Amino acid sequence: MQNGNGTIRTIRLKVRRQDGPNEKPYWQEFSLPYRPNLNVVSCLMEIQRNPVDSEGRPVSPPAWEAACLEQVCGTCTMVVNGKVQQSCAALIDQVGVHKGDTIEVVLEPMSKFPVVRDLIVDRSRMFEALKKLQAWVPVDGYHDLGPGPRMDDATRELRYALARCMTCGCCMEACPQYNEHSAFIGPAPIAQARLFNLHPVGATLANERLEVLTGPEGITGCGNAQNCVKVCPKGIPLTRAIAELNRDTTIYRLKKWLGLIPDKLVGEGAE
């Protein structure tokens, strides 16, 4: 590959490593021969086959997560040169910084979730948020109930877009309001609440979801930075979902104040 300074010969990966949840992080550099069209995961696999750092010292290979390698599972999310993204879709030629005959790439774990090891983080907080919002469609048995209620095309298209969420955590990482000091539940779970509130059967739990979203973890925690929708690898309309739920929670609070909704909902906020 040619650039303004000549031929690229080397890929240098600088990886932020951490041997365990309670260990101190440190940096380690690795050098690989350049090949075109490599992605970050391919480079990590090369290092795994021959775990030697840039100084030629044998080391343990960096730990990371990956499954589908097709930007579908969401497990390989990490921060690549300062931007959170799927490492399987991050091509070295596009994300790297060119320095002479070298392309440099810095890899870090997401900062909004506890580190398990190296580039692997614990995203349990996201899944606990989905449980609080009861992000599912309740069923009464699995027998054939016949065709369900009809859904108009506009709602179906919106639900399809929201259903593409793979719980990768990109939006949570980019959100300035989502951190260990904040109760904010985050953009991804909020969008899933909108998804299931739009479902004809899932809507039976709408009030329970809105009850959670009117609390300290809910919609008021959003600062409208809109970073979430910019980094979402699936192009999910997160800000639209938040705006629509902001309207729904306002109506819900008004109805509750007028006594049209009981103060204590049955099944409120799954525990």
C-alpha positions as CSV (number, residue, x, y, z in Angstrom):
1,M,0.0,0.0,0.0
2,Q,1.2,3.5,-0.9
3,N,0.7,6.7,1.1
4,G,2.3,10.1,1.0
5,N,5.4,8.9,2.7
6,G,6.0,5.7,0.7
7,T,5.1,2.0,1.1
8,I,3.5,0.7,4.3
9,R,5.5,-2.2,5.7
10,T,4.4,-2.6,9.4
11,I,1.3,-2.5,11.5
12,R,2.0,-1.5,15.1
13,L,-0.7,-2.3,17.7
14,K,-0.6,-0.6,21.0
15,V,-2.9,-2.5,23.4
16,R,-4.1,-1.4,26.8
17,R,-3.9,-4.6,28.9
18,Q,-5.1,-5.6,32.3
19,D,-4.5,-9.0,33.8
20,G,-7.7,-9.1,35.9
21,P,-10.5,-6.9,37.2
22,N,-8.5,-5.6,40.2
23,E,-5.1,-5.4,38.4
24,K,-3.4,-2.2,37.2
25,P,-3.6,-1.6,33.4
26,Y,-0.5,-1.3,31.3
27,W,0.4,-0.8,27.7
28,Q,2.0,-3.4,25.4
29,E,3.1,-2.9,21.7
30,F,3.1,-5.5,18.9
31,S,4.4,-5.3,15.4
32,L,3.0,-7.2,12.4
33,P,4.0,-7.3,8.7
34,Y,1.5,-5.2,6.8
35,R,-1.1,-6.8,4.6
36,P,-4.0,-5.0,2.9
37,N,-7.6,-5.3,4.1
38,L,-6.8,-6.7,7.6
39,N,-9.2,-5.8,10.4
40,V,-8.4,-5.4,14.1
41,V,-9.6,-9.0,14.9
42,S,-7.3,-10.4,12.2
43,C,-4.3,-8.6,13.8
44,L,-5.2,-9.9,17.2
45,M,-5.4,-13.4,15.8
46,E,-1.9,-13.0,14.3
47,I,-0.6,-12.0,17.7
48,Q,-2.4,-14.9,19.3
49,R,-0.6,-17.3,16.9
50,N,2.8,-15.8,17.8
51,P,2.5,-13.8,21.1
52,V,5.7,-11.8,20.9
53,D,5.8,-8.0,21.6
54,S,7.6,-5.4,19.6
55,E,10.8,-6.0,21.5
56,G,10.8,-9.7,20.6
57,R,9.8,-10.9,24.1
58,P,7.3,-13.7,24.5
59,V,4.2,-12.5,26.2
60,S,0.7,-13.8,26.9
61,P,-1.6,-13.0,24.0
62,P,-4.1,-10.2,24.5
63,A,-7.6,-11.4,25.4
64,W,-10.6,-10.1,23.5
65,E,-14.1,-11.3,22.6
66,A,-15.5,-12.2,19.1
67,A,-18.1,-14.5,17.7
68,C,-19.7,-13.8,14.4
69,L,-17.0,-11.6,12.8
70,E,-19.9,-10.0,10.8
71,Q,-20.9,-7.1,13.0
72,V,-24.0,-9.0,14.2
73,C,-23.1,-10.4,17.7
74,G,-21.7,-7.2,19.2
75,T,-19.1,-8.9,21.4
76,C,-16.0,-7.5,19.8
77,T,-16.7,-3.9,20.7
78,M,-13.6,-1.9,21.8
79,V,-12.1,1.5,21.5
80,V,-10.0,1.8,18.4
81,N,-7.9,4.9,18.1
82,G,-10.2,6.7,20.4
83,K,-13.5,5.7,18.8
84,V,-15.7,2.9,20.1
85,Q,-16.6,0.4,17.3
86,Q,-16.8,-3.2,16.3
87,S,-13.3,-4.5,15.9
88,C,-14.4,-7.0,13.2
89,A,-15.5,-4.1,11.0
90,A,-12.5,-1.8,11.8
91,L,-10.2,-2.1,8.8
92,I,-6.6,-1.2,9.7
93,D,-6.3,0.7,6.4
94,Q,-9.2,3.0,7.5
95,V,-8.7,3.3,11.3
96,G,-4.9,3.4,11.5
97,V,-2.7,6.4,11.8
98,H,0.0,6.5,9.1
99,K,3.5,7.3,10.4
100,G,6.2,6.8,7.7
101,D,6.1,3.1,6.7
102,T,4.0,2.1,9.7
103,I,0.3,2.1,10.5
104,E,-0.4,2.6,14.2
105,V,-3.5,1.5,16.0
106,V,-4.3,1.9,19.7
107,L,-6.7,-0.6,21.2
108,E,-8.5,-0.1,24.5
109,P,-11.4,-1.7,26.4
110,M,-14.6,0.2,26.8
111,S,-14.3,2.6,29.8
112,K,-18.0,2.5,30.9
113,F,-17.9,-1.2,31.9
114,P,-15.7,-3.1,34.4
115,V,-12.7,-4.8,32.7
116,V,-12.6,-8.6,33.0
117,R,-9.2,-8.9,31.2
118,D,-7.4,-6.8,28.6
119,L,-10.1,-5.9,26.0
120,I,-12.9,-7.9,27.5
121,V,-15.5,-6.0,29.6
122,D,-18.5,-7.1,31.7
123,R,-21.6,-5.6,30.2
124,S,-23.9,-7.1,32.8
125,R,-25.3,-3.6,33.7
126,M,-26.8,-3.5,30.2
127,F,-28.6,-6.8,30.6
128,E,-29.8,-5.9,34.1
129,A,-31.3,-2.7,32.6
130,L,-33.2,-4.8,30.1
131,K,-34.6,-6.9,33.0
132,K,-35.7,-3.8,34.8
133,L,-37.6,-2.6,31.8
134,Q,-39.1,-6.1,31.1
135,A,-37.8,-5.9,27.6
136,W,-39.7,-8.9,26.3
137,V,-43.2,-9.9,25.1
138,P,-45.2,-11.8,27.8
139,V,-46.7,-15.0,26.7
140,D,-49.3,-17.3,28.2
141,G,-48.1,-20.7,27.1
142,Y,-46.6,-21.6,23.7
143,H,-49.7,-23.1,22.1
144,D,-51.0,-21.7,18.8
145,L,-53.1,-18.6,19.5
146,G,-53.7,-17.8,15.8
147,P,-52.6,-14.7,14.0
148,G,-51.8,-11.7,16.2
149,P,-53.1,-8.1,15.9
150,R,-52.2,-6.3,12.6
151,M,-49.5,-3.8,12.6
152,D,-49.2,-0.8,10.3
153,D,-46.2,-0.5,8.0
154,A,-44.7,2.6,9.7
155,T,-44.8,0.9,13.1
156,R,-43.4,-2.4,11.7
157,E,-40.5,-0.5,10.0
158,L,-39.7,1.4,13.2
159,R,-39.8,-1.8,15.3
160,Y,-37.5,-3.5,12.8
161,A,-35.0,-0.7,13.1
162,L,-35.1,-0.9,16.9
163,A,-34.9,-4.7,16.9
164,R,-31.4,-4.5,15.2
165,C,-29.8,-3.7,18.6
166,M,-27.1,-6.3,19.4
167,T,-26.3,-4.9,22.9
168,C,-22.8,-4.1,21.8
169,G,-22.4,-1.2,24.2
170,C,-21.2,1.4,21.6
171,C,-24.0,3.9,22.5
172,M,-23.4,3.4,26.2
173,E,-19.7,4.1,25.8
174,A,-20.3,7.3,23.8
175,C,-23.0,8.6,26.2
176,P,-21.5,11.3,28.5
177,Q,-24.4,10.7,31.0
178,Y,-23.8,7.0,31.3
179,N,-21.1,6.2,33.8
180,E,-20.4,4.6,37.2
181,H,-21.5,7.7,39.0
182,S,-24.8,8.1,37.2
183,A,-28.0,6.1,37.7
184,F,-29.0,6.7,34.0
185,I,-30.1,3.5,32.4
186,G,-28.6,4.4,29.0
187,P,-29.8,4.7,25.4
188,A,-29.8,1.0,24.4
189,P,-32.3,-0.2,27.1
190,I,-34.5,2.9,26.5
191,A,-34.8,2.0,22.8
192,Q,-35.7,-1.5,23.7
193,A,-38.5,-0.2,25.9
194,R,-39.8,1.7,22.9
195,L,-39.5,-1.5,20.8
196,F,-41.7,-3.6,23.1
197,N,-44.1,-0.8,23.9
198,L,-44.9,-0.8,20.2
199,H,-45.7,-4.5,20.1
200,P,-49.4,-5.2,20.4
201,V,-48.8,-7.8,23.2
202,G,-45.7,-6.3,24.6
203,A,-47.7,-3.1,25.2
204,T,-49.5,-4.8,28.1
205,L,-46.3,-4.0,30.2
206,A,-46.0,-0.4,28.9
207,N,-47.0,1.2,32.2
208,E,-44.4,-0.9,34.1
209,R,-41.7,0.2,31.7
210,L,-42.8,3.8,31.8
211,E,-42.7,3.6,35.6
212,V,-39.0,2.7,35.5
213,L,-38.3,5.4,32.9
214,T,-39.9,8.1,35.1
215,G,-37.6,7.3,38.0
216,P,-34.0,8.4,38.7
217,E,-32.6,5.9,36.2
218,G,-34.9,7.0,33.4
219,I,-35.4,9.5,30.6
220,T,-34.5,12.6,32.5
221,G,-30.9,11.4,32.7
222,C,-30.5,11.9,29.0
223,G,-28.6,15.1,28.2
224,N,-29.5,15.0,24.5
225,A,-25.8,14.8,23.5
226,Q,-26.8,12.5,20.6
227,N,-23.4,10.8,20.7
228,C,-25.3,7.5,20.9
229,V,-26.9,7.6,17.5
230,K,-23.6,8.8,15.9
231,V,-21.6,5.7,17.0
232,C,-24.4,3.0,16.6
233,P,-23.0,0.4,14.1
234,K,-26.6,-0.5,13.2
235,G,-27.9,3.0,12.6
236,I,-30.7,2.5,15.2
237,P,-32.9,5.6,15.7
238,L,-31.9,5.9,19.4
239,T,-32.7,9.6,19.7
240,R,-36.1,9.1,18.1
241,A,-36.9,6.4,20.6
242,I,-35.8,8.6,23.5
243,A,-37.8,11.6,22.2
244,E,-40.9,9.5,21.8
245,L,-40.6,7.9,25.2
246,N,-40.0,11.4,26.7
247,R,-43.5,12.2,25.4
248,D,-44.9,9.0,26.7
249,T,-43.5,9.4,30.2
250,T,-44.9,12.9,30.3
251,I,-48.4,11.6,29.5
252,Y,-47.9,8.7,31.9
253,R,-46.9,11.1,34.8
254,L,-49.9,13.3,34.0
255,K,-52.3,10.4,34.1
256,K,-50.8,9.1,37.3
257,W,-51.2,12.6,38.9
258,L,-54.9,12.6,37.8
259,G,-55.3,9.3,39.5
260,L,-55.9,7.4,36.2
261,I,-53.0,5.0,37.0
262,P,-52.6,3.3,40.3
263,D,-49.6,4.5,42.4
264,K,-48.2,0.9,42.7
265,L,-48.3,-1.1,39.5
266,V,-48.4,-4.9,39.7
267,G,-45.1,-6.3,38.5
268,E,-43.5,-2.9,38.6
269,G,-39.9,-2.8,37.4
270,A,-38.8,-6.5,37.2
271,E,-36.7,-7.5,40.2
